[in-house]
């Protein structure tokens, strides 16, 4: 019963937060260069105003359990697409994108 009450309180507090404080999912593109030596992270801010955006991309290489990941964060103008960052391969070349996600929240 105590756990249910705690969950209800936490959920109520979260629901009361203004929508502008919550992160909004954003379109992200994790693109691997043709030579596999680097990857770029492009993000589009879905909001109308400037926002703090974060992108996360994870890549596969030809080596078992070698999945380089990059997390980029920076301010992005409203409704604009920007290059968030570039990741250079430090050994094994990138072969594919394993996971990609991004979000933006009001500054």
Buried (B, 14 or more C-beta within 10 A) or exposed (E): EEEEEEEEEEEEEEEEEEEEEEBBEBEBBBBBBEEBEBBBBBBBBBBEEBBBBBBBBBBBBEEEEEEBEBBBEEEBEEEEBBBBBEBEBEEBBBBEBBEBBBBBBBE
